[in-house]
Amino acid sequence: MKLTEVIRIAWEAILKNKVRSFLTTLGIIIGVAAVIIMVAISAGTEATISEQITSLGSNLLFVQSSFSRAGPPGMGRSSGGLVYDDAAAIQEGVSGVKAVIVEQQATATIKAGSVTLENITVLGSTTEFPSVRDMDVAQGRYFNETENERKQKVAVLGSTLATELFGDANPIGQVITAETTKLTVIGVMAEKGTVGDVDYDSRLYVPIQVVFQKFTPSMFARIMGDSVRLLYVEMEDDANLEEVTTQIELLLAKRHDVSLDSLDFSVTSQQDIISTQESTTAAFRSLLAWVAGVSLIVGGIGIMNIMLVSVTERTREIGIRQAIGATPDDIRMQFLAEALLLSIVGGLIGMGAGMGGAILYGFLSDMRTVIVPGSILLAFGSAAIVGAFFGFYPANKAAQLDPIEALRYE
């Protein structure tokens, strides 16, 4: 029997029971749609994390303190970890380094006229901060090295903070108070948005030396150096990542008087962080796909069940076809084609529902979704395989019916 004839007969058999056929395919539809949507959510999360890490700046290394032996509050570190002067040492002593910035955070109550804002993040940084962190100044300017070294009381406002403090008025030249420290506004940053859980537009940016002096004072700073948690190292475009990393480790190990086996800091790249996040989300995505795949198996069981019912209902038809010359292979092919058509049609509907659901979910929720073409092919292919696998047993049972017994069946 020709393949086209087999498909035509199978399709006519399916259309005779439209409602039952549709209900049979629901498991496949739901399974395919669930796989596409869940993989899209996971891929969207992965892409968002990658973009957030990249938005911190380009070609960066992160040098982070591994530990700090804490003393009483306000006393700072006693030993171990990074200090402010490590940044200058890396800038001067490591080849392939374009810039190094230091950040130190504190929180303060900010006042401007009659406006008071509590728990505002005060970010102390060095002069290269805008270029290294890929941020722009919309009004005025950023502070310079002289202002940082002389601990001049100047500040740059995040765009949201500037609006909250001064509304539509020009903030440049205005004086604000952070706790008890008066600061002159010299600039406003361009809108950056929220990266991860950090709102860059609601921050107050000041010279890091001012933060050390006014917001995180340490009585041991003159001897030990001002303790910092993190250094951002921007590499030259043609610099070798491994070579720069090794140079930094050797330099800081010597400065901190520690061995390479017991470093009190760690050096990681953006790609290291992205790879870690990708491995985590990939495992999560696989778990989601397997969970969604259960729906496909349930749908396959539904197809097998309805095909067994169909074989029983059409026993006399099978006997008549055998009597007029149909071979067991013809019977097997017909019922297998019906099972495959049910799964393929369900797969096609599920593909549409999955892509539409992923787009709708991304539009209605705060989570980003990215439709992965591979997930569509995987889900559809799985649906076809499920149809063939669960349809074979009923088709084989139909092919093995005895023609005489089939003709006697009522």
N, C-alpha and C positions, 0 to 999 in steps of 0.2 A: 504493500500500500504506500502510495506517495506521501511524503511528509506534509504537503499542503492539505491533502485530504484528511490526514490524521488530525491536523490542527483545526480544520473546519468542523469536523465531527465533534471534537473535544469542546470547541467554543460553543457550538449549538447545545451541547449537553449542559454546559455551565449556565447558559442563558435561560434554560427551561426552569431553573430555580434561582432567580436573581437574588432574592433576599437571603436565601440560605448561602449562596456563594459569597455574597458580600460579608455576611457575618463570619464566614469561614476565614476570609482574608483579613479580618480585623486584627488578629494576632500578628500577622506579618506586617500590616500597615503600622501598627503601634511599635513593633520591634524596630523596623527600619527607621521610622521617624525618631524614636528615642535614641538610637545610635548616633544619628546625624546631629541631633540637638545637643546631646551631652558632649560629644566630641567638639562641637562648635563652641560650647561654653568653656570647656577646658582649654582649647586653643586660643580663645579670646583672652582668657586669664593669663596664659603664658605670654602672649604678645604684649599685653598691657604691662606686665612685670618687666619684660625686656625693654620696652620703650621707656619706662620709668627709670630704669637703671642707666640707659643710654642718655636720658635727658639730664642726668647729673653733670654731663660734660663728655667730651670725647677723648679717647686714648688715655684713660686714667688708670693710675694705680692707687690703691687704698692702703695706707700704712696705719695700722690700728694697734693700740696698746693691748697686750694680752692680759695684763693684770696690773693692779696698783695696790700697794700695801697701804691701806687706809689708816689714818690717824684720827684723832678727835676732830669733830666738825670744824671746818675752816682752816685746818692745819695742812690740807693738801697731802701730797704723796710723801712718803719717806724714802722709797727707792723703787726702781722698776718702772717700766712704761716709758712713754714718750714725753719729751719736753719741747717747749717752744723753739729753742735753738736748734733742734734736730732738723727743722725745716730749712734753715739757712745752710746747714751742713750738707744736706742732700742737694740743694740748689748749686752749691759751689763745688762739691766733691764728686758728683755722679755725672758722667757724660750721658748725653741722650735725654736729659731732663730739660723741659721747656720752662716749667713754672711749678712752684710748690706753694700751696696755701694751707693755712691752719684755721680751724674753726673751734670756737668755744661758746657754749650756750649757757644762758641763764634766763630766768623769768623775772619780770618786774611789773609793777603797776605804772602805767603811762598816763600822764596828764597833759592836756593842752587846753588852756582856757577853762571852760566849764565841763569839758569832756574828760572822763576818767575811764580807762580800760584796764582790767585786771588780768593777770596771768598771761602777759604778752611775752613771746619768745624774743629775747635779746641775743642776736647772733654776732659775736665778735669774730672778725675775719681780717685777713691781710688784703693788700691792695689789688692782688691779681684775681680776687674772688669772682668778679663778673665774667672775665674771659674764660677762666678755668671751668666755672660752673654753668657756662653758656647762658648768662643772664645779661640783660641790657638795662641801662639807665634811661628812663623816659624823660625825666626833668632834672635839671641841675647836673650834678656830677657825683662820682664816688670819691671817697676820701683817698688821699695820697700817702706815700711812705712817710713823709715828714710829719703829717698829722698823726699817723699811727705811732711813730717813735716818740713824739712829744706828748702823746696821750691827750691830744686835743679833744675837747668835748663836742664832737660833731656826729651827725647821724644821717642815715639814709632810710627812708620809709618804704615798706612794701606798698603796692598800689592800693590794696584794700585798707590797710592801716591808715594811709594818708587820707582816704575818703572818710573813714570813721572819725578821725581827729579833726579834720578841717573842712569836710564837705567839698564844696566846689571852689573854695578859696585856694590861692596859691600857697603851698606850705613852705616854699623855699625862703629861708631866712627866719622862719618862725622858731620859737624856743619851746621845747617840750621838757617835761620832767620825768625821768625814769627813776622811781624810788625817790632818792634825794638828790640825784645828779641832774643838772640842767644841761641839755644838749641842743645845739643849733642844727636845724635841718638844712642839709646842703643838697639833697637829691631825693628823687622818688624812683623806685625801680619799675621797670615795665612789667606788665602782668605776666606771671609765670604759671599760676594755677597751683593745684594740689598734686604733688607727686608722692605716691604711696599714701602715708598718713600725715605728710608734712605740707602745710599751707604756706608757701613761700611769700604770698602776698600779704600775709598778716604779721610779718616779722619786722623787727627793728634791727637795722644793720649799723654797727658801730665799729671803730677800730678795736682790734683784739686786745691791745694794751690797756684800753679803757675798761674792757670787761675784766681783765686780770686785776686791775687796780680797784674798781668800784663794785664789781658784781661777784667775783670769785676770788677774793684776796687770799693769799697764802703767806704765812709768816716765814716759810722756808724758801720762798721763791728766789731770793737773792743768792742763796747757797746752792739749792738743788735745781733751780730753774722752774718756770711755770709749767705745771703738768697739763698735758693736752691728751685728748682721747684719740684723735684721728687727724692724719695728714692726707691731703690730696696731692698726688704727684702727676702732673701732666707731662707726657713724654713727647719728644719730637716725632714727627710723622714717620721718619725713616728709622727710628730707634728699635732695637731688638728687645722685646719684652723680657726674655729670660736674662739677658745680660744686665739690663737695668735693674731687675729684681735682685739679681745676685750682688750687684754693686751696693745697692741699698742695704741689704742684709749684712754684708761685710762691714760697711761703714758704721751702721748703727750698733752692730755687735761690739765693735771696737770702742765706740763712744760710751756704751752702757756697761762695758767690761763684762760681757757674757759670752758664752760659747755659742756656736751655730746650732748646737743641739738643745740649747735651753734659752732660746730667744724670748725676750719679754715684749715682743711685738709680732705682728703678722703682716705679710704683704700679699694682697690679693688684687686681681685685675677685674675689670668689668665682666670679661668673658667668663672668669671663674664663677662669679656670682650668677650670671645668666645661666651657665651650664648647671649649677646646683638647682636653680629654680626650675629649669627645664626638666631635669631628671625627676624632681618632685611632682610637677604637674603631669609629666608623661605617665608616671605610675598611677596617678589619680585618674588620668584619662583612660588608661587601660582598664582600671577597675570599673569606671562608669560604662565603658563599652561592653564589658562582660556582663554587667548587671542588665544593660539594655538587651544584650544578646539572649538573655533568658526569655524575653518576650518572643523572640524569633522561634525558639524551641517550642514554646507553648503554642505559637501559631502553627508550627509544623505538626504538632500532635493534633491540633484541630483539623488540619487538612487530612491527616491519616484517618481520623475518626469519621469525618464526613465521607471520605472515599470508601471506607468499609461499608458505611450505610448505603452508599450509591451502588456498590457491587451487589449487595443483598437485594436492593430494590430492582435492579436491572438484570437479575439472574436469567430470567426468561429471554430478554433481549440478547444476552451473551450467547445463550444456547442457539437462538435463531441465526445469529451471525456465524457461529461455528458450523451450523448445518449447511449454510450456503457457501462455505469455503474459507472463512476467516481462520487463520492459524493462531496458535497461542501467542506467537510474537505480535500479531496484529492486535489482539485483545490487550496484551500487556502494554503495547505502545499507546493505545487509545487512552487507557486509564492513567498511564504515567503522564501523558500529554495534558490531561485534565488537571492533574495535581500541579504540574509545572506552570500551566497557565494561571491557576489560582494564585500561586506564589509570586509569579512574575507581575501579574496585574496588581497584587497587593504591594509588591516592592515598588512599582512605579508610583502608585498613589502615596506610599510611605515616603518616597523621595521628595515628592512635591510638598507633602505635609511637613516633613523634616526641615527642608530649606525654608519654607514659609514660617514654621514655628521658630527656627533659630533667628531669623530676621526680626520677627515680632517680639521675641524675648529680649533681644538686644535693644529694641526700640523702647519697650515698656519698662525695662529694668535698668539699674545702674551698671550692670555687668556687660562687658563687651563680648560679642560673639563673632567668631571667624569660621565660616563654612570651609571645611577641609575637603577638597575633591576626593582624596583617598578614602575618606569615611563614607562618601556616597557610593563609590564603587564597591567598598567592602560590605556595606549594608545590603546593597542590591545583590551582589554575588552570593552573600550568605543566604539571602531569601531564596534564590534559585536553588542553591545546594540543599537547603532545608526542604523545599518542595520535592526535589528529586529523591532525597533520602526517605522522607516520611511517606512519599507516594508510591515507592517501589513495592512495599509489602501488599497494599491493597491491589495494585496492578498485577502483581504476581499471583495473588490469590484468585483474581478474576481469570487469569490465563490458565490456571490449573483446574478450573471447573470442568466436570464431565459433561459433554454435550447432551447426552440423554437425560441425565438428572436435571440439567439446567432447563431443558424443554418441559419437563414434568413439574417444574417449580410453579406454585401458585402464589 
